[in-house]
Amino acid sequence: RRLRPSRDTGSYGSRTINTRLGHVLQVRGACAQALLVSEPDATELICAHAISEEDHKRRLLVQIADMAQALPVKFKNLCNRTVGVWQDRSGDRESMHQLKPGATYAINTRPGLRFCVALDEGGGGGAGCERPLAVFTITEGRYLYAYDPREKDEATELPEPEEPVGAADASVLAAWLEERRQAAAYFETTGRHWMAHPGRISPQLPMRAAERVGDELEVRTSETPSRSLQLKVVSTAPRVFVVKNFLSAEEASKLIELGRDRIERSSQRGRVSSSRTSSNAWLSRGSAPVTEVLFRRAADVLGIDEARISDDSSSSGLCEPIQLVHYAPGQKYNASTAERAR
């Protein structure tokens, strides 16, 4: 198989293959290398010596610039069948999400990327871009993309569905029309797209001042004994702060011990992906006294009620559990472009 840097970003390429223990894989091209398959689920780093430190830095900067171009978009399923959303990046296709009738999927992506919608009632991604029901190319200025079987794209020739596909029920279609009306009104008033649920009131939460890059703020925590944390402004729009020594070395060691027996292969929305080859573990607020302390400390930094810093999906919590990520040599956890709007 050919393995090359990404055409879009110049970042490192990767490929997942099935093979057998004891096989030897030969690498040719930018370097010559032999890889002995000695363990399952292994990640091998190839041609590392062929990449200079300057080239490595350049590729990282290109990836950062690529992420800065991300656009928020929302996909909506307006048919009466469960479908899957696929991303097609230069022929490298990846199953992103499953949508039941009337469901929504919101992510950050980039202009020019191509997405396909296909039947996916089995949960495995369906036929994907091989037999798409709809194909969308992301463009600037548009954030709503809906698959509606009543509408035909005359510019794109698509195969007829192998199974009957009809429109979602009337309540779903009526809600969609209302969402589009509200979204248009919001955009006309603010000049921005409304990415959250339609009709939802914007949350009113405190924000730390960030007038100039380099400014520092002091926050006293409510724990006993109280700690003094320094927040340094590194960006004013969006507001970004660096908080040094948020965790002590002792607290970091406790977190590692808590996660050691919970570690498993990193995934993306429950599916193993070549973009995430590391291992990770999740620690909820109630896992141990140290996690309780850290959740409360985060509330102090944000200036909000500690009860809102909850990872309970059934409550009004505002956060996820703590994520620990472990990297063996050559492993990675690519930046996510699939942030879901709440």
N, C-alpha and C positions, 0 to 999 in steps of 0.2 A: 504494500500500500504506500502511496505517496503521502508525505507529511510535510506541510509547508507552513510558514507563518501566516496568520490571518491576513487576507487581502484588505480587510477594512481597517485594521488597527496596527498591523505589523507586530502584534503580540505573538507569543510563543504558540505553536500549534500543538495539538494533542490528539491522540486517537486511542480508542478502546477496542481491543480485539479479543477473541476467544482463541485459546491455544491449549497446549498440554504441558504438564510438568516434565522437565527434561528436554524440551525442545530448545533449539538455539535459533535466535532471530538475528539476521545479518542486517546491519545498517550501512547504507551506501549513499554517497552524495556529498553533503557538506562535511561529512566525516566518515570514517570507517570504524565500525564497532560491532562486537558480537555480544549478544545478551542471552544468558542462560536463564530459562524460566525455572526458578527454584521454589517459588511459593505462589499460592493463589492470591488474587486481588492485589498484585504488586504494581507499583508505579515506578517506571524506570526513566531516569533522566539521560537523554542522549545528546551528543554533540555540545556538551556544556563548555568544553575547552575551545570550541570554534566561535564562541560569542565573546567579544571583548567587554570589559566593564563599561566602556562608553556606549556601546551598542545596547547593552542591558539597560542602562539608565534611559537611553533614548526611547526604547520600547515601553518602559514604564510610564514615561511622560506622555507618549502617544495614547496609552490606555487611559490615563487620567483625563486627557483632553477629549477622548472619545466619550467617556462617562459624562463630561460636562455638557455634551450636546444632547443628553437624554430628554425625551419628550414624554409627558404623561398621556396615556391613551386608555380607552375603555372599550372592551368587547362585550357585546350583548347577544344572547341567543334568543331569537324570536321564532324558533321553530318548535314543533311538538316532540322532538327527539333530543336525546343527550348527544352533545358534540364535543370534540376535542379541539383545542387551539394549538397549532404547530407554528414554530418559527423556522423559516427556511433561509439560512445564511449561506449564500454561495454554494447551495447544494448540501450543506451540512444541516440536517433537519433534526429538530428537537421538540418533543412533546412538552408543552408548557402547562396546560390546565384543562380540566374537564368541566363543561358547562351543562347543567340541566336546563330544561325549558324555562326561560325567563331569567336565568342566572347571569351575573355580570363578572367580568375579570378585568381588573385595572392594573396596569404595569407602567414602568418607565422603559422607553425604547428609543430608537434613533430613526431619523428620516431615511427613507430608502429601504428599510428592512421589509421583508415579505413575510406575511402570516397566512396560514391556511386554516380553514375550518372543515372538519370531516366528522362523520358519524363515529361515536365512541361510547356505545352503551356497555361495552365490555370492560371499560376502565383501563385498557392498555394503550390508549392513544389513537386507536382506530386505524384507518387506512392512511391517515395523514395527507401529505401533499400528493400521494399517488392517485387518490380519488377524492379531490376536494369538492366540497359543496360551495365554497366561496374562497376567494383569494383577495387579500388586502395588502396594499403597499402603503407604508406609513408616510404621510406628507405633513409638512408644517402647516399649522393653522387648523388642523382637524384632529379631534380627539375622540369622537364617537364612531365606532365601527360595529355595525349590527348585521348579523346574518338573518335575513328575512327571505324565506323561500318564495314569497309572492313577488319579489323583485329579481329581475334577471339582469346580469351585467353583460350587455351586448358586446363590449370590447374584449371580453375574455371568454374563450371557448372552453367550457367545462363539460365533463362527461355527465350523463344523466345518473342520478342516484340509483344504486342497486336496489334500494328499498324505498317505499313511499315516505316522503317528508312533507308535512303540512305545517301550517302556521300555528303558533302557540295560541292558548285560549284568549278570549276577548279581554279578560282582566289584565293579562300581561301586556297585550298590545295597547290598551288604554293607558296603562301606567307608563309605557315607553313614550307615547305621545306627550304625556304630561311632563316627563323628565326632559324631553327635548325642548318643550316650551320654557320650562324653568331655566334650563341651561342657556338658552338663547337670551333670555331676559337678564341673567346674571352676567353673561359676557358683554352685553350691550351696556350694562351699568358700570362694570369694573374693568373690562378689557382683558379679563382672565377667565379660563375655563374652570368650571365647578367639577372637581374630580370625586367629591364625596357622594354619599347617597343623596338622591334628589330630595329636596325639602328639609334636609337635616340642618339644624342651626349650627353655625360655626362655633366651636368651643372657645370659651373665654378663659385663657390661662395666662399667668404672669410671664414676662420675658425679661431676662437680664439685659441691662443697658450695654450696648456695644457701639460706642461712638467712633472710636479710633482703633486701628490695628496697633497692638502693643499695650493697650490699657490693661490694667489688672484689677480684679475685684476680689474682695475677701468675703468668704462665706463661713459662718460659724455653724457647726453641726449641732444637732440636738442630743447627740449621744453623751454618755458619761464615761470618761471625761470628754468634754467637747473638743473637737478638732478644728483647726483653722485651715481652710482650703483656699488656694489662690487660683482664680479663673483668669487666664490670659486670652485676650481677644486676638484671633488670627484671621478673622474675616467679619466684616460688618453686614454683608448682604450676600448670602444668608449669614445669620449670626452663628459663628463657630468659636468655641472656646477650648483651650487646652487646660485640663485639670491635672496637675502633677500630684503624685502620691495619693491618688484617690484610694488605692489599696495599699496596705502595708505588705512587706515581703511575707510576713506570717500569714496574713489573710490569703494571699495568693497561693501559698503552700496548702492551706486548708481547702481551697477550692479545687486544686489539682487532686488532692486525695479523695474528695467527695466524688469527683467525676471519673476517677480512674476505672472503676468497675462498670461505668455506664457508657463508656466510649464505644462508638460504632461508626461505620462508614458514613461520611457526609452525604446528604442527598438534597435534591431540589424539589420541593413540594412532594416529598415522599418517594421520589424516584431517583435511582442512582444515575449520575450524569458525569460525563467526561470533563465538565467544567469544575467539578468539585471532587478531588481525589483524596482529600484529607479525611480525618476522623473527628467526630465531635460528640459532645454530651451536653444535656440541658439540665440546669439546676433551678428548681422553683424557689420562690421566696421562703417557703416553709421547710426547705431541705435540712437546714441546720441553723444554729444561732448566728454563724458568720454571714449567711445569705440574708437573714432578717436584718442584720446591721447594715449591710450594703444597700438593700432596697430603701431603708429609711434614710441613709446618707444621700442616695440619689435624689430623694424627695427634697432634702434640704438644699442641694445644689440647684434644683429646678425651681425651688420656692413654692411648692405645692403641697397639699395635704398628703401625708404618707399613705393614707388609705387609698388614694388614687393610683399609687404605684403597686398595682396588683397584676399578677400574671394569670389570674383566673378568668378564662374566656367567658364564663357565665356572668361575670360582674361587670362593673364599669371601669375595669382596669385599663391602664394606658401603656402597658409594656409587655414584653415577652419574658420568659425565664432567662436566666444568665446562660450564655452559650460559651462553652469551652471548646477550643479547636486545637487539635494536635496535628503537627506536620512531620512526616518522615522526609528525608532528603528527596527533593524533586516534586513533592506533593503540593497541591494548590487548592485554593478556595476562591474562585473568581468573584469579582464584585458583582453583586446582583443587580440586574436591570428589571426585576420583577416585583417591585414594591407594590403591594396591594393597598388601594385606598380604603379607608375605614369610613 
